[in-house]
Amino acid sequence: MRPKTVRAALAACLAAAACLTAAAPAPAGTTRTPTDRACSPSVSLAGFSDVLDKTSYEGTYVGNLSALARDRDGALLALSDRSSLFRLDARTYRPKGAVALADESGAALDSEGLAVDRDGSRFVTSETEPSVRHYAPDGRLLGLLPVPASLRVAPAGRATANGTFEGLTLLPDGRTLLASMEYALDGDAPGLVRLQTWRRHGSTFRLGPQYAYRAEDGLGVPEITATPDGRLLVLERGFTPDVGNTIRLALADLRHATDTSGVEHLTEGGPVRPARKTPLADLADCPSLGATAEQPQPNPLLDNIEGMAVTGAGHGGHRAGLDVLLVSDDNENAVQTTRLYRLEVRTGGRPGR
């Protein structure tokens, strides 16, 4: 989904590459990190980069980025909602390949979510219908996954336009694919977002359980990604005119959550148990690192953040911390920015039963 947001631009770019962390060099154009990088007790900002902003690769605009994923060879994949899938160098973030995606009729997608299967093929959501399609690395369409009727855009279903499948992730077991709706269905309580799963059966994926996740009031879910222990990092986003973006990060645990696939309407205080949620950070509380904004933002660092991927374990191992990369969707708009954000996220041990 592409809400109107404002641009948060860098105050200055360093002439030479700086360090995102003490262990690795940063891409050119990345700001230096101050001593105090904490956004919350669980999240720190390691750095950010505008190296992709308003750039093109072999004639294709590198923007409108709505999802990130790690490829099998370690490269980064960045999905544009204008139906292009870019391969990025994991160190410099510079594009080194691009593939055009299309539906069964050859038409472009409103592509929003991305997951890489264990064989290197890609799953991509489009929020138009919505749909989940399966592609070969070269962009050949391999198949289309089933979608429950209720999740389709009205009048075919109960979803609102631009409020369907935004996030997509493959759980660490490699057997469960999960997509997140951005907003609640018509008839469900506001903020109760449905998470749909598919389970692997041989070479195909079939519909699996469905769960509920409680987003904060007025916020939607533009992205979701699995952690190594099987929990979910959830990105929540909103926009308020003359105020700017709200971007929050939470951790969700599906254990003990109710299967909502047979529940017609989700209500507050009803019998359905949503995913267990642990708030991690409001990114407005991150250090701005010298960023400026041309229009109001709670923090000039913020923009229309839509994509997220776990890129590695932190220095203390996966239980102590994760390296997480975010990207903002500039909507190909002069007053917005394509910005990459490097976070260190501490999720702690898995909650007890």
Buried (B, 14 or more C-beta within 10 A) or exposed (E): BBBEBBBBBBEEBEEEBBBBBEEEEBBBBBBEBEEEBBBBEBBBBBBBBBBBBBEEBEEBBBBBBBBBBBBEEEBBBBBBBBBBBBBBBBEBBBBEBBBEBBBEEEEBBBBBBBBBBEEEBBBBBBBBBBBBBBBEBEBEBEEEBEBEEBBBBEEEBBBBEBBBBBBBBBBEEEBBBBBBBBBBBEEBBEBBBBBBBBEBEEEEBEBBBBBBBBBBEEBBBBBBBBBBBBBBBBBBBBBEEEEBBBBBBBBBBBEEBBBBBEBEBBEEEEEBEBBBBBBBBBBBBBBBBBBBBBBEBBBBBBBBBBBBBBBBBBEEEBBBBBBBBBBBBBBBBEBBBBBBBBBBBBBEEEEEE
